[in-house]
Amino acid sequence: MGYVYYLIFINLDPALEAAIGAGALQQSRNNNNVGIGGEALSNLTVGTFNTAIGNQAMANTISGSFNMAFGNEAGQFISGDNNVAIGYQSLKSTGGASRNIGIGIETLKNAIGSANVAIGHQA
């Protein structure tokens, strides 16, 4: 019987920055963000009050504030504000789009506009 070991990085600093997972929040400092999962919010440098849960959730997001992404690769390239992505690759590549809500697998995966709501698989 074999064992599997996982590397877990935990960072809790005084500015309410919280990271759990290898590479999570590695660029962000004192911006009140939460990243849980491997590389979650790993490239964020300027955004504030973001929450990403899932492997590579918001991993390539550099800026953007008040976003939430739940699911593997959810919101991976978000750079706008006030977006909610729930599901695998939901809102994956939004550019500077803001105020979008995607619920389901690959919802609004390549959205370019703002103020959209999509619910369901690939909606």
Salt bridges, closest charged atoms under 4 A:
GLU73 OE1 - LYS92 NZ 3.35
GLU106 OE2 - LYS109 NZ 3.75
